[in-house]
Every structure is written in C-alpha cells, then in structure tokens.
Amino acid sequence: MIKVAILGCGNVGTQLGKAFFKSKKVDLVQVYCRSSTASFFLNNKIEVVTNLNKLKEADVYIIAILDDAITDFAKKLPQKKALVVHTSGAVAMNVLPFKRRGVFYPLQTISKNKKLSFKKVPFCIEANSKKDLKILKKLAKTISKKVYKIDSEQRKNLHVAAVFVNNFVNHLYAIAEAICIEKDIPFSILKPLILETANKIRKISPVNAQTGPAIRNDQKTIEEHLKLLQPKQQEIYKLLTNSIKNTHQNNS
C-alpha cells in the first residue's frame, strides 16, 4: 500500500484525496490545508494539519496548490527522504528542491464540489529516477487507466493546448450564454450542438470537422453577426473568424 500525503485542499487536492480515500491500494495518511475547513477529510476522520512541521511520514507527498505558489511553498517544506511531486501542468519538475521529485498531473478540468471519476482521466507523470517513475505510475493506476510519461517541456505545451480546448472554449460558452440571456433564449437549446461538436472530433480531425460561415466565407452572414454583438464580443468574433479563414487557406 502506498502512503500518500496531500498538501493542499483546493479543487485538485480535494478530488485526489477523495479518489485515494476510496482506493484499497492507497493509504491517505494526512492532508495539509491552510485552514481546517476541509470538510470531506474531517468527516472521514483523515487528519488535517495546518502546520508543515506536523507532517507525518509518507511515501509520496503531493503538492496540489496554485501554480504560482509552488516554488515558494516547496522551499518551506521540511526536507523529506520520500518522493515529493506537484500537480501542475505548467510548472517544471525542477522547481522542487528535493533529491526525489516529480510531477503528478491530472489532465482534466477539476472542481472541488463536482463529482469526478478519475478512471478515464489521463495522468501525466515525470520523475528524476526510474524507480520513482514506477512509483508514480503505480500510484496513478490505483485511480486511472490512462497514465503517460510526459517530460516538463512536453507538459508545458500540453497545458497550453489544454487551455485552448477547455478554458478558452468554456469562455466562449459563457459568451454564448450571455447572448442567449440578453435575448431571452434558453441556453439549453445550444447544448446538443455543444455535445455533437465534442463527439465529432472523436472520429475526425478538428480541422476536418470545421463548419460555419468563416470556412464558407459567408461574408454577409459574418457582417450581420457582428452587428448583433457588443464591441468586445466583436473583437473575439473577428479574431476567431480570421484564424479559421487563415487555417483553411493554408491547408487548402
């Protein structure tokens, strides 16, 4: 059984904690949280500490905090003989000042209070030794069926790609929802289209799946759309329309 301590009780830390708590192959020994309001862990009698000097011995310490805070946080962490990893997609492994270090990055959009199964979530792992890479692979496989060895440079590029397909796309959903609300249209009307767009690229390339006025060069439709939009929405619309046009001109 792998002994794990999670350092952080935000979205990623909480969901990893829930998954490891259910696993019969992992012993979740402790959770570090700046406040003691980690209700899931407290309710399940998992020790929560607010002082890093009170950390128990574990096989793997998982730092699950904001990207920008990882470097400074790691410097405050007592030196451990165990493996210390972080969960960031954008931060290099080598910011961790430990002999045994690595990355344990779940490639998924994660919210603390939304139920999540890690079974199909890809875990991108990295370590500075083959021995520790095997430990991370074994740990990831206790909750997921998809584990990939990805180095820091690959992971940074993967994270950028993930921002495009998740964060940016979700922001576009928010713009579409705002347009619907303003015109008293149920946003739910768009949900079958959203799902079909996502399902389509399971079988064909996104480039080949592209439809719409930009790829057809329907300039009159584009102009009519722009008249309906607020100035900031117009900027986004123009940028994406030109990007689609340029992409397909280059590929034709």
Sequence and secondary structure as in RCSB ss.txt:
>XXXX:A:sequence
MIKVAILGCGNVGTQLGKAFFKSKKVDLVQVYCRSSTASFFLNNKIEVVTNLNKLKEADVYIIAILDDAITDFAK
KLPQKKALVVHTSGAVAMNVLPFKRRGVFYPLQTISKNKKLSFKKVPFCIEANSKKDLKILKKLAKTISKKVYKI
DSEQRKNLHVAAVFVNNFVNHLYAIAEAICIEKDIPFSILKPLILETANKIRKISPVNAQTGPAIRNDQKTIEEH
LKLLQPKQQEIYKLLTNSIKNTHQNNS
>XXXX:A:secstr
 EEEEEE  SHHHHHHHHHHHH TTEEEEEEE SSS  HHHHHTT  EES GGG    SEEEE S GGGHHHHHH
HS   SSEEEE  SSS GGGS SSSEEEEEE S   TTS    TT  EEEEESSHHHHHHHHHHHHTT S EEE 
 HHHHHHHHHHHIIIIIIHHHHHHHHHHHHHHTT  GGGGHHHHHHHHHHTTTS HHHH  SHHHHT HHHHHHH
HHHS HHHHHHHHHHHHHHHHHHHHH 
